[in-house]
Amino acid sequence: MINPFFKNIGPFKLSNLISQIDNISSISDDSLISDIKNLSEATKDNITFFHSLKYKDIAKKTKAYACITKHEFSHLLPKDCKKIFYKDVLLLAAKITEKFYPSSIMDSNNFDLIDIKKKFKEITCGTNSLVGEDVQIGANTIIGHNTIIEKNVIIGMNCFIGSNVIIRNSIIENNVHILDGAIIGKKGFGFIPIENKNYRYPHVGYVHVKKNSEIGCGSTIDRGSLSITIIGENTFLDNQVHIAHNVKIGDNCMIAGQVGIAGSSVLGNNVMIGGQAGISGHLKIGNNVQIGGGSGVIRDIPNNSKVMGYPAKDFRKFIKENK
């Protein structure tokens, strides 16, 4: 992921990076580490982490210089990848992420806002709407009342942004509609419980809403942690939908009201989801999948499937069992 918004203050020597954070004395390598990235995006000067067997196929191919992991997973990583063993992989990964990106741990409001009408005279805008100085907004965009486009935002042409909307850390392509009360680009719900408290995971990603899409009233889309949260082209979200961090939704999807999709799940193209359905995290939903309203998805779903119920199962089987 090329991060356009959060500043990386690295590189750091690997030995210093680890010892300063958690005093792991066994690391004597002074190689420079430029960034922390996920397994699939890491390069030869990056550190990554491997905490779940769900990602074993990606781990085998990672190009990272070093990887935080568990002893029992070490054989799944490339031989030339330096293994750093730690009892809580995600906690150490979170602390290293914060080291590289110290401004990402919290959403700060410590920045100046100006009246949108004063900055963008060619844009139609309601009253009391504010914008950060670094925000870019394309021509023929309409913005409602009391909307705040805070910082780190690029909005394309011919967009409609409703009233009482908050946007930060996002790229919005052309012809996107974001309806009243939506919140786009806030930090995700990520934390590691330690010693009767929660350590917040930094979120250095962003939200990318592709062209011709619509985000319904009161919906929330969290920015990614070490990845991007993506809403595909011509994908429509109904009201009060929650999309968690790192979720990737394909093109031409339709997601009805009060659906929740947990972190890092990936949806293919032409997916249809009925109201109040829930999708657990780290799942893969194939192309042309239909999920009935009120369903609970806890496993991967292959292409061209139609499912319903909890746990979600083949639609015909669900109907037969619930005559």
N, C-alpha and C positions, 0 to 999 in steps of 0.2 A: 504493500500500500504506500503510495506517495502521499504524504500528509501535507495538505496545503495550509493547515491552520495552527497546529501546535508546534512550538519550537523545540527541537532536539538540542540539548546542551552537551552531548557527547562529542567526541568519543572518550571512552575510559579504558584504561588497562583492565584486562579481565581480572587479574589478581586484586586490584583495588576495588573494582566494582563489587565483587563478592564480599571481600573482607570488610569493607566499610559498611555494608548493609547488614551482614549477619555473622561476621567473624568466622568464616569457614577457612581455617588455617591451611588446609591441604592444597589450596589453589596457589600455584607459584608461577602461572603463565602470565607474561606481561604483554601478550598480543593485544592490539587495540580493537575494541568492540565499538562499532559505530551506532548500533541500534538494537532494540529487541523487537522481533517480529514473530508471527505465527509460523508453524512448521512449513507450510507450503510457500510462503513468501520470503523466508529467511535466506540470506546469501552468505558468502564465505567470511564476511566480517561482522556477522550478526550473532546474537544469542537468541535462543528460542526455548520452548518448554514442551514437554510431552508428559501428560498426566493421566491419559485415558486410553485404553486399548481400542476405543472406537476410532482413534486416529493412527493406528499402527501402520496402515498402508501408506499414509502420508509421511509418517516418521521415517520409514525405510528410505525415502527419496529426498529427505531434507538436505539442503545445502548449507545449513548453519555451521558456523565454526564450533559453537558450543551449545549444549542443550541441558537444561535443568530437568531431571527426571528421577524415577525410582530405580533402585537396583534391579528389580525384576523386569524392567523394560529395556535395559541397556542393550540386550542382544538384538533389539529391533531397530536400532539406530545405525547409521553408517559407521564403519570402523574408524574413519578419519574425523568423526564428530566427537569433540571432547565432552565427556559426560560429567555433569555436576550433580551429585546425589544429595537430595534434601528431603526431609520428612514431609514437608508440605510444599509441593511443587508450585501451586498457584500463589501461595503467600510470597515465596521468594520472587516469582515472576512479577507480582504486583509491585513489590518494593523496587525491583530493578526498573520497571516501567516508570515509576514515580521519579527515580533517579534521572532518567533520560528526559522526562517531561514533567517537571515539578509543577507546572501550571494546570495540569489536567486533573488533579485529584478532586477538585471541587468546581462547581459552576459559579464563577465570580460575577458579581454585578458592578465591579469596580472599573467602569469605563463610561465614556461620555456618550450620550444620546442626543440627537438633534431631530428637529421636526422634518418628517419625510418630505412635506411640501416644499420646504426651503431648499433641500438638497436635490430633489428630483422634480423640477418644475413641469416636466412633460408627463408626469405620472398622475393619474386620477387617484386621489387619496382622501379618506374621511378625516374626521377631527381626532386630535390627540394621539396620532400614530407617530411613533418614533423609530429612528434607525441609527445604527452605529456608523462611525465615520468610514470604516473599511468595507461596508456593504456595497455590493453591485446589484443594480436592478435594471432589467431590460425594458425596452420601449413597449408602450401600450399595455402596461401592467396596471391593474386596478387593485387598490388596497382599501380595506374598510376602516372602521373606527377603532381606536384604542388598541391597535396592533403594535407589537414591538418586534422589530427585526434587529436583534441585539448586536451580534458581531460574527465574523467569520462566515458570511453568507453570500452566495452568488445566486441570483434569481434571473432566469431567462426572460424572453419576450412573451407578450400576450398571456401573462399569468393572471389569475384572480386569487387574491389573498383576502380572506374575510375579516370580520371584526374579532377583536379579543384573541388574536392569534399571537403566539410567541415562536420565533424561529431563531436558532443559533447553530453554528457549526454544520452547515448544510449547503449542498449544491442542488438547486431546483432548476430543471431544464424548462424548455419552452412549453407553453400551453398547458401548464399545470394549474389545477384548482385546489386550493387549500381552504376549507370552509371554517366557519366560526368556531372559535374556542380550541382549535388544534394546537398542539405543542410539538414542535419538530426539533430534534437535535439536542435534547437534554442528555445528561450523562445517564448511563444505564444502571440497572439495579444489580450491581456487582460488588460483593464483599466476601471476606473470609473470616469466619468466627474464630477469634483467638482470645484466650484468657478473659472470658466474660465480656468481651467487647467485639466489635466488628471492624475489620480493617478494610477500608474502601478501596476497590480496585480502580486505578486510573483509567479514564476513557479518552484515548487519543485519536479515535476514529471520527467519522462524520456520517451524515445521512446523505444519500444520493437518490433524489426522486427524479425518475426519467420522464421524458416528454409525454404529454397527453394523458397524464394520470390525474386522479382525484383523491384527496384525503378528506374524509368526512368530518362533521362537527364533533368536537370533543375527543378526537383521536390523538394518540400519543405515539411518536416514533422516536425511540432512543438511538443515540449515536453509538457507533461501534466502540469496543474496547481497543483491540489491536487490529481491527478490520473495519469494513464499511458496512453500514446498514443500507440495503438497496431496495427500492420500490421500482419495479420494472415498467417499461413503456405500456401505456394504455391500461394500467392496472388501477382498479377502483376500490377504495376502502370506504365502507359505510361508516355511520356514526359510532363513536365510542369503541373504536378498535385499538388494541395495544400491540405494537410491534416492538419487541425487545432488542437489545443490542446484538449486532452482528447478523441479524436475520437477513436473508436474501430472497426476495420474491421476484419471480420471473415476469414475463410480459403477458398482457391480456388476462390477468387474474381478476376475479371478483370475490371480495371478502365482505360478508354481511356483518351487521351490527353486533357489537360486544364480543367479537372474536378476540382471543388472546394467543399470540404466538411467542413462545419462550425463546431465550437466547440461542443464537448460532444455528437455528434450523434453516434449511434451504428448501424453497418451493420452486418447482419448475414452471413452465409456461402453461397458460390456459387452465389454471387451478381455480375451482369454485368451492367456497366454504360457506356453509349455512350459519345463521346467527347463533351466537353463544357457544360455538365450538371452541375447543382448546387444543393447542398443539404443544407437546412437551419440547424441551430444548434438545439441540444437537441431533435433530432428525432430518431425514431427506424425504421430501414429498415429490414424487415424479411429475412428469408432464401429463396434462389432461385428467388430473385426479379430481373427483368430486367428493366432498366431505359433507355429510348431512348435518343439519342444525343440532346443537346440543351434544355433539360427539366429543369424545376424548381420545386424541391420537397419542399413543405412547410408543409406537414402533414406526420404522420406515414404511412408506407406502409406494409400491412400484407404479410405473406409468400406466395410465388408462384404467385406473381402479376407481370403483365407486364404493364408499364405505360409510358406515353409520354406527352409532352406539358407543358404549364405554365398556371395555376398550373397543375402539373402532374396528369393525370387521366388515367383511364383504356384505354389500347392501342386501343381496338376495338372502343370505343367511340370517341377517338381522330381521328382515321381514318375516321369514319362516318361523323364527323363534319368538316373535312378538305378534302373532296373529291375534 
